[in-house]
């Protein structure tokens, strides 16, 4: 039996049996950990120094990565709302209907189950602090015991449109003059941890940073405070302030002696944004690694759209300083956190994620490792192995030069390696059958016009995709 045949025969276990996986070794039994999931907004790998960013310093995030495992191939969706729905449900967008930011109303608590509901059944107390805008209803409707949320995206000061108030446990609270909303969010998170330090807790912390609008932070220099809104130095200030808040949270855990009892996961919801309101400030061109710009950015189906920074740290349990190159999907977070918490997955629900729990205990080999990931936005999708990517139109891309290049591979029957990859990846798409799921009729015409042209450059494809995008909320 050749490799391709074996690969295809095992697909059912990956796609339809995602809730049950064998283990290459027994996972040690430990007490239920606290879980903190920090989610940055629009932070690509080119803005994080431990990923080799040329123009940013993130010492606290780097320290977090050094204390645990840093992942080089973690994939979200290329846009905020679909990415968060994927993370919190463990289900692909063609199942939930969350294919765009404005399709969140298709998600209902009687149809979808989010991570906090599952963890609450395992005895966790839960909280959400930060961005919630694309998901419907309130966090409390989805299993969070406590929450602080703000309207839309990128809220920092009360002089912003929609920034006059924020919501705490159902009550509208005024954001006062001079108050910096990210600081209030941090204070809420710390207060939640302190009040529940003797319980087992789950904190979901979707930050404001670094979504636009790009404004001065409390730490911006007098010179930077005079700069035009959206300027590159202010963008660097955003990254620095976000990093500072991560460091402050870790210091609080240390002071409370909770660090070894707490899993901390840091990730971002999609790649670097090409901001709709600041086109003169080209952030993706500035967020380089080794002098090279990433292929694509937020809102595109290129590598830089869905590839995100991600790290896990659990001192005393996760190995320190490890760099993992295996594929991780945002869908994997749901079953992974459930398994860590000793919680049961919801019966009768297709969970597309595959738990990577063994990695928390230093295991790096086993049939729990992913062979591929699936990414979807609007009516476009692809599945990807480490070296190859196949999209919904049947175009195959060579990913060995990613994240900087992903050239189209001609359909040449003499290229047996590419032909085998095409067969494997098409078999995955045939099994998933995303075309049979929910599609966004508003995007059908634009989708037809924006299929990746074979002869256009990466920059032309990226610009065409950006021009077709509606502003992110």
N, C-alpha and C positions, 0 to 999 in steps of 0.2 A: 504494500500500500504506500503510494507516494505521499509527500508532505502535503500537497494541495488537497488530496482526497481526505486525509486525516483531519486537516484544518476545517474543511467543510462539514465533516461528520460531527465535529464537536461544537458547531455553532449553536445548536439548540440549547446546549448547557450554558452558553454565554448569554444568549439573547433572552431565552424564555425561562431559564432556571437560575436567574441572577440572585435569588434569595438563598440558594444553597450551594456552597462551594467546599471542596475538599481542601485539606491543608497538608502541606508537605511535612509539617512538624506540628506538634501540639503547642498552642499558644498558652503561655503561662497564665495561671489564674491569679488575678490581682484584685484588690478592692476597686470598686467603681471610682473612676477618676472624675473630678470636675472637668468641664469642657468649656473652653473659650474659643469661639470662632470669630476672628477679626477679618473683616472684608473691606479692603480698600476699594475706592471707586475710580476707575479709569487709570489704574496704575500698571503700566507695562513693565516688562523685565528691563527695559532700557532706562528705567528710573531708579533702579535698586542696585546699590554698589556691589553687593555680593554676587550679582549676576554679570558684573563687568561693566556697569554703566560708566560712561565717560564723564558725565557732567553732574553727577549727583553723589552725595555722601549720605548713607543711611546706617550709621553705626549701631543703632539699637536693633533694627531689623536684621542687620548682619550678625549681631550677637545672638539673636534668637535663632537664626539659621545655624550658627556654629554650635549651639547647644543641642541641636537635634538633627533633623534630616531636611535637606533642601532638594526640591524636585525641579528638574529641568524640562519636564514634558507634562505639565498639568494644563488641561484644556477646559475652559469655560465655554459659554456661548459668546459671540462677538458683541453683545449688547446687554445693557444692565438688567432689564426686566427678565428676558428669557434666561439669562445666566442665574439669577437669584431663584427663579422658579425651578430650574434644573437642580440647583444645589439643595433646596429645601424639600423637594419632592422625590428626588432620585429618579425622575421620569423624563423621558425625552419630550421635546416640545410638540411633536406631532400627536402625542397622547394627551397632554394637558391643554393644548391650544395656545400656550404662551410662546408664540413664535415672534412676537414683536412687543414693544413697550406698551402699546395701546390695546393689546388683546388680553390683559390680565383679568377682565371681567368674565372670561370663560372659566376661570378657576373658582370653584365654590367648595366650602368646607364639606359638603355632602358628597363631593366627587374626588377631592384630593386630600391627602393627609401629609402634614408637614412634620419635620424633625421634632419640634417641641412636643407635639402630641404623643409621639412614640416614647420620647425620653421621660415625659411626665408619668407614663404608665410604669416606668422602671424606677420611680421615686425621685426624679429630679425636679427641682424648682427652676423655673425658666424665666429668662428676660430677653427682650430685644431693645437695643438702643441705637438709633440712627435712622438710616434711610429705609423707607417702606413704600415709596410712592407708586410703583408700578403694580404691586400686588393689591388685591381688593380688600375691602373691609379694614378692620383694625388687627394688629398683632394678637390681641386677646381672643379674637375669633378663630385663631389658628393654633391655640395652645400655649401662648405666652402668658405667664402669670403677671408680669409687669412689663411696661414698655415706655420708652420715650421715642417719639418719632417726629420728623419734620415733613413739611410739604415739598413735593417735587424732589429735585436733586440739587446738590451743591449749595446748601444754605449755611451761612456763616455769621452774617451781621443783620440787624433788624432793618437796615436801609435797603436791603434787597427786596425785589418783588417777591411776595409770598413768604418773606422772612420775619414778619411782625410777631408771629406766634409759633409755638411748637406744642405738641400734645403729650401729656403725661397721664397714662392710665385713663384715657378718655376725657381728660380735662384740658381745655385750651389754656396755655400759659403764655403771657407776653414775654417776648425777648427784649430785654431792656437795653437802653442806649449803653454802648460800651461792652456789653456782654458778648462773648465769642461762643457761639453755639457748640463747636467741638469741645470746648472746655466744660460746658455744662453736661454734654454727653459723657465725657470722661468721669465727671463727678458722680453722675447717676450710676455708671458702671461700677465704680469703686464702692459706692454706698450699697449697691445690691450685693456685691461680694462680701462686704463686711457684715451685713445683716444675715447672710446665709452661709457664713464661713464654717459653721458646724453642720451644714447640710450638704448634700451633693447637688451642684448647680450646673446649669447650662446657660451661658451668656453668648448670645448672637449679637455681634458688634459691627454692623455695617457703617463705616465711617463716612463723613462728608468728603474728606480729602481723597483724590485730588481733582474732583469734578469741578468744571467751571460753574460759576464765574470765578475767575482768578483775581483775587483781591488781596490787599495787604493782610498779613497775619499779625497778631500781637507782637511777634518777634521780628517782624520786618524792620530793616534799618530805616532811618529817616530818609535816606536817599531812595530806597526802594518804594517807600510810601508815596513818593512823588511820581512814580512811574505810571504809565498808562495801564489801565486795567487789562489783564491778560498777558502782560509782558513776560518774557522768559525768566528774568530774575524773580518775579513774583511766583512763577510756577515752581522754581527751585525752592522758594520759601515754603510753598505748600507741602512739598515732599519732606522738607526738613521738619516742619511742624507735625506732620503725620508721624514721622519717625520718633519725634520727641514724645508724643502721646503713647506710642507703643512702649517706649522705654519706661515712662512713668507707670504704666499699668503693670509691667513686669516687676518694677520696684515695689509696688503695693503688694503683689503676691509674695515677694520675698519677705517683706516686713511681717505679713500675716502668717508666714511659714506654710504657705499653701503651694509653693512652686512645684514640689515633687508630688503633690496630690492632684495637679492640674495639667491637663493636656491643653496646649496653646497651638492653634492652627492659624496661620496668617496666609491670606491669599488676596487676589484682586478679582473683580467681576468681569473684566475684559481687558484688552490691550489699551495702549495709549490712544487718547482721543485726538482727532483732528477737529478742534472746536469749531462749531458752527458760527459762533459769534466773534471769533478771533482769528479769522483766516490769515491775517498778516503774521500771526505768530504760529509757525509751523512746528508744533511740539514733536511730532514723530521724527522730523529731520534732526531735532536736537537730542532726542533720546537714543543715542547711538551706543553701540558696544564695540570697542576696538576700532572706532572710526567708521563703523558700518551701520547703515540704517536697516532696521528690520523690514521684512517684506510685509506690507499691509499694516493696518491699525484698526482701532475700534470701528465696527460697522462693516468691515470687509470680511470676505471669506478666505482671505490670505492668512498666512501663519500668525502675523502680529495682531490679528483680530481676536483670536481665542486663546493663544498661548499666554499664560499668566504666571507671575511669581507665586510660589507656594512652598510653605515649610511647616513642619510639625516639631514640637518640642515637648518632651515629657521627661525632665531630668530624673535620672536613676532608672529609667526604663528604655527610652529611645537612645540609640547610639549617638554620641555627639560627633559632629563634623562630617556626617555622611552625606554624600551627594548621590541622589537616585535618578537614574536616567530612564526608568520604566514609565510607561504611559499611565496617566491618571485622568479620569474624567470627573467633572463636577458632580455627575450622577452618583459617583462612588462615595460621596460624603455621607449620604443618608444611611446606607447599610453599614458603613464603617462605624459611624457614631452609635448606631443601634447596637452593633456587636460589642463595642467597647463598653457600653452601658449595661449590657446584659438584657437588652430589650428585645421584644419579639417584633418582627416586621408585620405590617398589617396583612391579614389573610385576604386572598383573592385580589391583591393589587400587584400589577406588573411593576417590579422595581428594576430599572435598567442598570443601576449601579452594581459594581462588583467590589466587595470590601477589601481594602488593602491593610486590614488590621495587623497581619503578621509583621509589617514593616515597623510598627510601633515597638515591637519586641526584638528588632534587629534581624529578622529573617528577610532574606533577599531573593530566595528561589522558591518556586512552587507553582502549582497550576492555578493559583489565585492571581498570578500576574496577567495583565491584559495583553492581548495581541494587537488590539486596535481600539481607537476611540471614534465616536460619532459626534459631529458638530452640525448644528442646524440654526439657521436664522431666516425668518420669513419663509419663502418657498425655496430656499437653497439649502443644500446640505453636502457633506462629504464624510467619508470615513478614512481613517489614516492609520497606517502602521508607522514604525520608526522611519522607514526609508521611502514610503510611497503614500500618495493620497489620490483618491478617486472621488470625483464630484457627481452631482445628480445628472449631469449631462453626459457622463461617461468619459470625461477627460481625466487622464492620469498625469500626476506630477511627481517629479523626482525630488524627494525631500532631504536628500543627503547634505544639501547646502543650507538647509533651514537653520536658524530663522531668517537668514539673509536672502536666500534665493530659493525658488521652487519652480524650475523650468518645466514647461509642458513636455510630455514624452510622446513623440509621434507613435501612432498605432502601427508599429513595425513588427510583423510576425517573427522576424529573425532575432529580435530581442527577447529571448526566452525568459529572462529574469523579470522583465517588465510585464510580459504576457502572463506569467504565473501570478505576479502581484495583482494585476487587473482581475484575474479570475478569483483570487481569494477575496479581494475587497468587494467585487460585485456580488459574490455569494453572501457577504455580510449584509449588503444593502437589500438583496432579494429577501433575506430572512426578516430584516427589520421592516421593510416595505413602508418607508415614511410617506410615499406618495398616497397611500391609502388612508393616512391620518388626516387631521384637520389642517386645512390650508387657508391662508389669508387672501380672500378675494381682492382686497384693496391693492395687494402687491402683485397680483398675477401679471398685469400688463408690464409693470416696471421690471419684474423678474425676467420676463421674456426678452426684454431689451438689454439686460445687463449681464447676460451669461458671459463668462470670461472669454474674450476673443483670443484666438490662437496666436495672432501676430502682433498683439499689442504688448507694450512693456509693462512691467509691474507697476510703474508710476502711473501710466495711463489707466490701467485697470483700477488702481486704488482711487484715483481722482474721479473716475466715472462713478464708482460706488459711492464715494463721499457726496457727490453732487446729487445722487438719487436719494440720499438719506433724509428722513424727516428729523428735525431737531430732537435730541434725546431729552426726556423729562426726568 
